[in-house]
Amino acid sequence: MEVIIDDNSGFCFGVVRAIGEAESALERVGDVYSLGDIVHNRVEVQRLEQLGLHTVSHEDMKNLSGRTLLIRAHGEPPRTYRMAEELGITIIDATCPVVARLQRRLREAYDNMKEVGGSVVLLGKRGHAEVIGLTGQADDDVVVIENEGDLNNVDFTRPIYFLSQTTQSIALFNKLAEDIKMRAGDVAVTIDDTICRRVAGREALLTDFSKSVDVVIFVCGRKSSNGRVLYEVCRSANPRSFNIEESSEIDLSWLEGAERVGICGATSTPRWLMEQVAESIKSTNL
């Protein structure tokens, strides 16, 4: 049995940068506090916790005066920075540059829509850290939609500015954009595709990779929004696709009769974890 790791899978630039910032800070100051999981991968979070990284919530911030707080790649709303300053917390801002650029664009869109009585509509997962950081740029006065059914929450009598969370599906964004323009009629609609191409480009690559093997083992954390999207891409291309968080979850019956097994993952999946899964499969001697 041949076991192949997808070279295009694994950490995206933003996650690599955030983890690098965390590791550097841990060497300089010792304990560092991450506002939420630094990456949606439990195994990688546990590795960093052993180095002194503590995962905390917004509620915990009141107890962190004089400490070092890391803003992860997902970004944060302005109120978080104001709170940290008031509490005397040192901030390490590891917001992904792509997300930071989107935050600025959303603020500008909100200001423009206020002038014309319009609204900002964002394709994104409600409650996701990046989306919370984005809507916070506009005092949470943003209509968040996840699917076609959510378009019923949009006021099509007012101008609309439509953009997206960076890790959403391009196909879904384009479909919803067409629906918005159709339902808006003569009302002004601005479509701003803000999906990260470094992430979105993986869909086509994963499709090809999944078709090239007999079985796909997709490795990602349960909390990964991007992971759910990319796993569905794999499953659409190859029905023999299975989603695990770590090697102990592998069911050997999945591999029966397979000559080529492909290992791939989300933008939050570390390379070392995919390698660990590959070694676990090789050791089965099937």
VOFILUM-303866 format. One line per 5 residues: number of its first residue (from 0); for each residue x, y, z of N, C-alpha, C. Coordinates in steps of 0.2 Angstrom, whole numbers, plus 5000, padded with zeros to 4 digits. Atoms other than C-alpha are relative to their C-alpha. Layout:
# residues N
NUM) X,Y,Z,X,Y,Z,X,Y,Z ~ ...;
# end
This chain:
# residues 286
0) 5004,4994,5000,5000,5000,5000,5004,5006,5000 ~ 4997,4994,5001,5006,5017,4995,4997,5006,5004 ~ 5003,4995,4996,5003,5031,5007,5003,5007,4998 ~ 4998,4994,5003,5004,5049,5000,4997,5006,5005 ~ 5002,4994,4996,5004,5066,5010,4999,5005,4995;
5) 5001,4995,5005,4996,5080,5000,5005,5006,5002 ~ 4995,4995,4999,5010,5093,4998,4996,5007,5001 ~ 5004,4994,5000,4996,5107,4997,4996,5001,5006 ~ 5004,5000,4994,4988,5103,5013,5004,5003,5006 ~ 4996,4998,4994,4993,5110,5031,4999,5007,5001;
10) 5000,4993,4998,4995,5127,5039,5000,5005,4994 ~ 4999,4995,5004,4991,5142,5029,5005,5005,5003 ~ 4995,4995,4998,5002,5157,5030,4998,5004,5006 ~ 5003,4996,4994,4991,5166,5043,5002,4996,5007 ~ 4999,5004,4994,4992,5151,5055,5008,4999,5001;
15) 4993,5001,4999,5011,5148,5052,5003,5007,5004 ~ 4997,4993,4997,5014,5167,5057,4997,5000,5007 ~ 5002,4999,4993,5003,5166,5072,5004,4995,5005 ~ 4996,5005,4996,5012,5150,5079,5007,5002,5001 ~ 4994,4997,4999,5028,5158,5075,5001,5006,5005;
20) 5000,4994,4995,5024,5174,5085,4999,4997,5007 ~ 5001,5003,4994,5018,5163,5099,5006,4996,5003 ~ 4994,5004,4998,5034,5152,5100,5005,5005,5001 ~ 4995,4995,4998,5045,5168,5099,4998,5003,5007 ~ 5002,4997,4994,5035,5176,5113,5001,4995,5006;
25) 4999,5005,4994,5036,5160,5124,5007,5000,5002 ~ 4993,5000,4999,5055,5161,5122,5002,5006,5004 ~ 4998,4994,4997,5056,5179,5127,4997,5001,5007 ~ 5003,4998,4994,5043,5181,5141,4997,4994,5004 ~ 5003,5006,4996,5038,5163,5147,4993,5000,4998;
30) 5008,5001,5001,5019,5162,5149,4997,5005,4995 ~ 5003,4995,5005,5009,5169,5135,4992,4997,5000 ~ 5007,5002,5000,4990,5169,5134,4997,5001,4994 ~ 5004,5000,5007,4980,5165,5118,4993,5001,5001 ~ 5007,4999,4999,4963,5173,5117,4996,4995,4995;
35) 5003,5006,5004,4954,5157,5111,5006,4996,4997 ~ 4995,5005,5003,4963,5142,5103,5004,5003,4994 ~ 4996,4997,5005,4977,5148,5093,4999,4997,4993 ~ 5002,5003,5007,4972,5136,5079,4995,4995,5002 ~ 5006,5004,4998,4957,5125,5078,5003,4992,4999;
40) 4998,5007,5001,4967,5109,5080,5003,4998,5008 ~ 4999,5002,4993,4967,5101,5098,5007,4997,5001 ~ 4994,5003,4999,4983,5091,5095,5006,5006,5000 ~ 4995,4994,5001,4993,5107,5090,5000,5004,5006 ~ 5001,4996,4994,4986,5117,5104,5003,4997,5006;
45) 4997,5003,4994,4991,5104,5117,5008,5000,4999 ~ 4993,4999,5000,5009,5105,5110,5002,5006,5002 ~ 4998,4994,4998,5010,5123,5112,4998,5002,5008 ~ 5001,5000,4992,5002,5122,5130,5006,4997,5004 ~ 4994,5003,4996,5017,5111,5135,5006,5005,5000;
50) 4995,4995,5000,5028,5126,5130,4998,5006,5004 ~ 5002,4994,4996,5018,5138,5141,4995,5005,4997 ~ 5006,4996,5003,5004,5144,5130,4994,4998,5004 ~ 5006,5001,4996,4988,5146,5140,4994,5003,4996 ~ 5006,4998,5004,4971,5147,5131,4995,5003,5005;
55) 5005,4997,4995,4959,5160,5139,4995,5003,4996 ~ 5005,4997,5003,4943,5168,5135,5000,5008,5002 ~ 5001,4993,4999,4937,5186,5135,4999,5002,5007 ~ 5002,4999,4993,4930,5184,5152,5006,5000,5005 ~ 4993,5001,4996,4948,5179,5158,5004,5007,5000;
60) 4996,4994,5001,4955,5196,5152,5001,5004,5007 ~ 5000,4995,4995,4951,5205,5168,5005,4997,5006 ~ 4994,5002,4996,4964,5194,5177,5007,4999,4997 ~ 4993,5001,5004,4978,5196,5165,5004,5007,5000 ~ 4996,4993,4999,4984,5214,5170,5008,4998,5000;
65) 4992,5001,5000,5003,5215,5166,5002,4993,4996 ~ 4999,5007,5004,5002,5198,5156,5001,5002,4992 ~ 5000,5000,5008,5005,5195,5137,4995,4996,4997 ~ 5006,5004,5003,4990,5191,5127,5001,5000,4992 ~ 4999,5000,5007,4991,5185,5109,4993,5000,4997;
70) 5006,5000,5005,4978,5189,5096,5001,4995,4995 ~ 4998,5005,5005,4977,5174,5085,4998,5002,4993 ~ 5000,4998,5007,4976,5174,5066,4993,5002,4998 ~ 5007,4998,5002,4957,5176,5066,4998,5007,5001 ~ 5001,4993,4999,4958,5193,5072,4995,5001,5006;
75) 5005,4998,4995,4947,5203,5085,4997,5006,4999 ~ 5003,4994,5001,4935,5217,5086,5004,5005,5004 ~ 4997,4995,4997,4941,5234,5091,4999,5000,5008 ~ 5001,5000,4992,4933,5232,5109,5005,4996,5004 ~ 4995,5004,4997,4946,5219,5113,5006,5004,5001;
80) 4994,4996,4999,4960,5230,5110,4999,5006,5005 ~ 5001,4995,4995,4952,5244,5120,5000,4997,5007 ~ 5000,5003,4993,4949,5232,5135,5007,4998,5002 ~ 4993,5002,4998,4967,5226,5134,5004,5006,5003 ~ 4997,4994,4998,4973,5244,5135,4998,5002,5007;
85) 5003,4998,4993,4962,5248,5150,5003,4995,5005 ~ 4998,5005,4995,4968,5232,5159,5008,5000,5001 ~ 4992,5000,4999,4987,5235,5156,5003,4993,4997 ~ 4998,5007,5003,4988,5219,5145,5005,5002,4994 ~ 4995,4999,5006,5003,5218,5132,4997,4996,4995;
90) 5003,5004,5006,4996,5213,5115,5005,4998,4995 ~ 4996,5003,5006,5005,5202,5102,4994,4999,4995 ~ 5005,5000,5005,4994,5205,5087,5002,4995,4994 ~ 4999,5005,5005,4995,5189,5076,4995,5000,4995 ~ 5005,5001,5005,4980,5193,5065,5003,4999,4993;
95) 4998,5002,5007,4982,5186,5048,5000,5007,4996 ~ 5001,4994,5004,4986,5200,5036,4994,5001,4995 ~ 5005,5001,5005,4973,5194,5024,4993,5002,5004 ~ 5006,4999,4996,4960,5195,5038,5000,5008,5002 ~ 5000,4993,4998,4966,5212,5044,4998,5005,4994;
100) 5002,4996,5006,4964,5219,5026,4993,5000,4999 ~ 5008,5001,5001,4946,5212,5026,4997,5004,5005 ~ 5003,4996,4994,4943,5221,5043,5000,5007,4998 ~ 5000,4993,5002,4948,5237,5035,4995,5001,4995 ~ 5005,5000,5005,4937,5234,5020,4993,5000,5002;
105) 5007,5000,4998,4922,5230,5030,4998,5007,5004 ~ 5001,4994,4997,4924,5246,5040,4998,5005,4995 ~ 5001,4995,5006,4925,5256,5024,4993,4999,4997 ~ 5006,5001,5003,4910,5247,5017,4994,5002,5005 ~ 5005,4998,4995,4900,5250,5033,4999,5008,5000;
110) 5001,4993,5001,4904,5269,5032,4997,5002,4994 ~ 5003,4998,5007,4899,5270,5014,4993,4998,5000 ~ 5007,5002,5000,4883,5260,5017,4996,5005,5005 ~ 5004,4995,4995,4878,5272,5032,4998,5006,4996 ~ 5002,4994,5004,4879,5287,5020,4994,4999,4995;
115) 5005,5001,5005,4867,5279,5008,4994,4996,5003 ~ 5005,5004,4996,4856,5270,5021,5000,4993,4998 ~ 5000,5007,5002,4862,5253,5015,5002,4995,5006 ~ 4998,5005,4995,4868,5237,5024,5006,4996,4997 ~ 4995,5005,5002,4883,5226,5024,4998,4993,5002;
120) 5002,5007,5000,4880,5208,5021,5006,4996,5000 ~ 4994,5004,5000,4893,5195,5026,4999,4993,5000 ~ 5000,5007,5000,4895,5177,5021,5005,4997,5005 ~ 4995,5003,4995,4902,5168,5036,4996,4996,5005 ~ 5003,5005,4995,4899,5156,5050,4998,5004,5006;
125) 5001,4996,4994,4890,5164,5064,5003,4997,5006 ~ 4996,5003,4995,4900,5163,5080,5007,4999,4999 ~ 4993,5001,5002,4916,5160,5071,5004,5006,5002 ~ 4995,4995,4997,4931,5170,5079,5001,5005,4994 ~ 4998,4995,5005,4935,5178,5062,4993,5005,4999;
130) 5007,4997,5002,4916,5183,5059,4999,5005,5006 ~ 5001,4996,4994,4915,5190,5077,5005,5007,4999 ~ 4995,4994,5001,4931,5201,5073,4998,5004,4995 ~ 5002,4996,5006,4924,5207,5057,4993,5004,5001 ~ 5006,4997,4998,4906,5211,5063,5001,5006,5005;
135) 4998,4995,4995,4914,5221,5077,5003,5006,4997 ~ 4997,4994,5003,4922,5233,5065,4994,5004,4998 ~ 5006,4996,5001,4904,5239,5062,4995,5000,5005 ~ 5005,5001,4994,4897,5238,5079,4995,4995,5000 ~ 5004,5006,5001,4890,5222,5075,4993,5001,4996;
140) 5005,4999,5004,4878,5230,5063,5001,4998,4993 ~ 4998,5004,5006,4881,5217,5049,4995,4994,5000 ~ 5004,5006,5001,4869,5204,5042,5004,4994,4998 ~ 4996,5006,5001,4878,5187,5043,4996,4995,4997 ~ 5004,5005,5003,4872,5174,5031,5005,4994,4999;
145) 4997,5006,5001,4877,5156,5030,4998,4996,4994 ~ 5003,5004,5005,4866,5149,5016,4995,5004,4996 ~ 5005,4996,5004,4853,5154,5003,4994,5002,5004 ~ 5006,4998,4996,4839,5153,5016,5001,5006,5004 ~ 4999,4994,4996,4847,5167,5026,4999,5006,4996;
150) 5001,4994,5004,4844,5179,5012,4994,5003,5001 ~ 5006,4997,4998,4827,5181,5019,5001,5005,5005 ~ 4999,4995,4994,4835,5191,5033,5003,5007,4997 ~ 4997,4994,5003,4842,5204,5020,4994,5004,4997 ~ 5004,4995,5002,4833,5220,5016,5002,5002,4993;
155) 4998,4999,5007,4833,5221,4997,4997,5007,4997 ~ 5002,4994,5002,4825,5238,4997,5005,5005,5001 ~ 4995,4995,4998,4841,5246,5003,5007,4998,4996 ~ 4993,5002,5003,4859,5246,4995,5003,4995,5004 ~ 4997,5006,4996,4869,5231,4999,5008,5000,4998;
160) 4993,5002,5001,4888,5228,5001,5001,4993,5002 ~ 5000,5007,4999,4891,5210,5000,5008,4997,5000 ~ 4993,5003,5000,4908,5202,5006,5000,4993,5004 ~ 5000,5007,4997,4914,5186,5014,5006,4999,5005 ~ 4994,5003,4996,4924,5178,5028,5005,4997,4995;
165) 4994,5002,5004,4941,5173,5021,5000,4993,4998 ~ 4999,5007,5001,4939,5154,5022,4993,4997,4997 ~ 5007,5003,5003,4921,5152,5013,5002,4998,4993 ~ 5000,5003,5007,4918,5143,4997,4999,5005,4995 ~ 5001,4995,5006,4920,5153,4981,4994,4998,4997;
170) 5006,5002,5004,4906,5143,4973,4994,5003,5004 ~ 5006,4998,4996,4894,5147,4987,5000,5008,5000 ~ 5000,4992,5001,4899,5166,4987,4997,5002,4994 ~ 5003,4998,5006,4896,5167,4969,4993,4999,4999 ~ 5008,5001,5000,4879,5159,4970,4996,5005,5004;
175) 5004,4995,4996,4873,5170,4984,5001,5007,4997 ~ 5000,4994,5003,4880,5185,4975,4995,5001,4994 ~ 5004,5000,5005,4870,5181,4960,4992,5001,5002 ~ 5007,5000,4997,4854,5178,4970,4999,5007,5003 ~ 5001,4993,4997,4857,5195,4979,4998,5005,4995;
180) 5001,4995,5005,4858,5204,4963,4993,4999,4997 ~ 5006,5001,5003,4843,5196,4956,4994,5002,5004 ~ 5006,4998,4996,4832,5199,4971,5000,5008,5002 ~ 4999,4993,4999,4839,5217,4973,4997,5004,4994 ~ 5003,4996,5005,4833,5222,4956,5004,5006,4998;
185) 4997,4994,5001,4837,5240,4953,5004,5003,5005 ~ 4996,4997,4994,4844,5243,4970,5007,4998,4999 ~ 4993,5000,5000,4863,5246,4971,5003,4994,5004 ~ 4997,5006,4997,4873,5230,4975,5007,5000,4999 ~ 4993,5000,5001,4892,5230,4978,5002,4993,5002;
190) 4997,5007,4998,4900,5212,4977,5007,5001,5001 ~ 4993,5000,4999,4917,5211,4985,5002,4994,5002 ~ 4998,5007,4999,4925,5194,4984,5006,5001,5005 ~ 4995,4999,4995,4936,5194,5000,5003,4993,5002 ~ 4997,5007,4998,4940,5175,5000,5007,5000,4999;
195) 4993,5001,5001,4958,5171,5003,5001,4995,4995 ~ 4999,5005,5005,4964,5163,4987,5005,4995,5002 ~ 4996,5005,4998,4978,5154,4996,4997,4994,5004 ~ 5004,5005,4997,4965,5145,5005,4995,4997,4995 ~ 5005,5002,5005,4951,5144,4992,5003,4996,4994;
200) 4996,5003,5005,4964,5138,4979,5001,4992,5001 ~ 4999,5007,4998,4965,5122,4989,4995,4995,4998 ~ 5006,5004,5002,4948,5116,4984,5001,4996,4993 ~ 4999,5004,5006,4953,5112,4966,5006,4995,5001 ~ 4994,5004,4999,4970,5105,4972,4998,4993,5004;
205) 5002,5005,4996,4961,5094,4985,4995,4995,4995 ~ 5005,5004,5004,4948,5088,4972,5005,4995,4995 ~ 4995,5004,5004,4963,5082,4960,5003,4995,5004 ~ 4996,5005,4995,4972,5074,4975,4995,4994,5002 ~ 5005,5005,4998,4956,5065,4981,4999,4995,4995;
210) 5001,5004,5005,4953,5058,4964,5006,4995,4998 ~ 4994,5003,5002,4971,5052,4962,5001,4994,5005 ~ 4999,5005,4995,4970,5040,4977,4993,4995,5001 ~ 5006,5005,4998,4958,5025,4983,4997,5003,5006 ~ 5003,4998,4994,4955,5032,5000,5003,5006,5003;
215) 4997,4994,4997,4957,5049,5008,4999,5000,5007 ~ 5000,4999,4993,4961,5052,5026,5001,5007,5001 ~ 4999,4993,4999,4957,5070,5030,5001,5001,5007 ~ 4998,4999,4993,4965,5076,5046,4998,5008,5002 ~ 5001,4994,4998,4958,5091,5055,4996,5000,5007;
220) 5003,4999,4993,4952,5098,5072,4992,5000,4999 ~ 5007,5000,5000,4933,5096,5076,4997,5008,4999 ~ 5002,4993,5000,4932,5115,5078,5001,5004,4993 ~ 4998,4996,5006,4939,5120,5061,4994,5001,4995 ~ 5005,4999,5006,4927,5128,5049,5002,4999,4993;
225) 4996,5001,5006,4939,5128,5035,5000,4992,4999 ~ 5000,5007,5000,4941,5109,5039,4994,4997,4997 ~ 5006,5003,5002,4923,5105,5037,4998,5002,4992 ~ 5001,4999,5007,4922,5114,5020,5005,4996,4995 ~ 4995,5003,5004,4938,5106,5013,4999,4992,5000;
230) 5001,5008,5000,4933,5088,5019,4994,4999,4996 ~ 5006,5001,5005,4916,5090,5009,5003,5000,4993 ~ 4997,5000,5007,4927,5094,4994,5003,4993,4999 ~ 4997,5007,5001,4937,5078,4997,4994,4995,4999 ~ 5005,5005,5000,4921,5068,5000,4996,5000,4993;
235) 5003,4999,5006,4913,5075,4984,5004,4997,4994 ~ 4995,5003,5005,4928,5069,4974,5001,4993,5000 ~ 4999,5007,4999,4930,5053,4982,4996,4998,5006 ~ 5005,5003,4995,4916,5044,4992,5004,4997,5006 ~ 4996,5004,4995,4930,5034,5002,5004,5005,5003;
240) 4996,4995,4996,4935,5050,5012,4998,4999,5007 ~ 5001,5001,4992,4936,5049,5031,5003,5006,5003 ~ 4998,4995,4996,4938,5063,5043,5002,4998,5007 ~ 4998,5001,4993,4949,5061,5059,5004,5006,5003 ~ 4996,4995,4996,4957,5072,5072,5007,4998,5001;
245) 4993,5003,4999,4972,5060,5075,5000,4993,4998 ~ 4999,5007,5002,4979,5043,5071,4996,4995,5003 ~ 5003,5005,4996,4970,5034,5085,4993,4998,4997 ~ 5007,5000,5002,4953,5037,5076,5000,4996,4993 ~ 5000,5003,5006,4958,5027,5060,4997,4993,5001;
250) 5003,5006,5001,4947,5012,5056,5003,4996,4995 ~ 4996,5004,5005,4957,4999,5047,4995,4997,4994 ~ 5005,5003,5005,4941,4993,5038,5000,5005,4994 ~ 5000,4995,5005,4942,5010,5028,5005,4998,4995 ~ 4994,5001,5004,4958,5004,5020,5000,4994,4996;
255) 5000,5007,5003,4953,4987,5014,5000,5001,4992 ~ 4999,5000,5007,4958,4984,4996,5003,5006,4997 ~ 4997,4994,5003,4966,5001,4994,5007,4999,4998 ~ 4993,5000,5002,4982,5003,4984,5004,5006,5002 ~ 4998,4994,4998,4984,5021,4987,4996,5004,5005;
260) 5004,4996,4994,4979,5031,5003,5003,5007,5000 ~ 4998,4993,4999,4980,5050,5003,4999,5003,5006 ~ 5001,4996,4994,4983,5060,5018,5000,5007,4999 ~ 5001,4993,5001,4977,5078,5018,4997,5003,5006 ~ 5003,4997,4994,4971,5091,5030,4998,5008,4998;
265) 5003,4993,5001,4964,5109,5033,5006,5005,5001 ~ 4995,4995,4999,4973,5125,5035,5003,5001,5007 ~ 4998,5000,4993,4974,5122,5053,5003,4993,5002 ~ 4997,5006,4998,4982,5105,5052,5007,5000,4999 ~ 4992,4999,5000,5001,5104,5056,5002,4994,4995;
270) 4997,5005,5004,5012,5094,5044,5002,4994,5004 ~ 4998,5005,4996,5019,5084,5058,4994,4995,5002 ~ 5005,5004,4999,5002,5077,5062,4998,4996,4994 ~ 5002,5004,5006,4998,5072,5044,5006,4994,4999 ~ 4995,5005,5000,5015,5063,5045,4999,4994,5005;
275) 5001,5005,4995,5011,5054,5061,4994,4995,4998 ~ 5006,5004,5002,4994,5048,5053,5003,4995,4994 ~ 4997,5004,5005,5004,5042,5038,5004,4994,5002 ~ 4996,5006,4997,5016,5032,5048,4996,4995,5004 ~ 5005,5004,4997,5002,5025,5058,4997,4995,4995;
280) 5003,5004,5005,4994,5018,5042,5006,4995,4997 ~ 4995,5004,5003,5011,5012,5035,5001,4994,5005 ~ 4998,5005,4995,5014,5002,5051,4994,4994,5001 ~ 5006,5005,5000,4997,4992,5049,5002,4994,4996 ~ 4998,5006,5005,5005,4981,5035,4994,4997,4997;
285) 5005,5003,5004,4989,4979,5026,5002,4999,4993;
# end
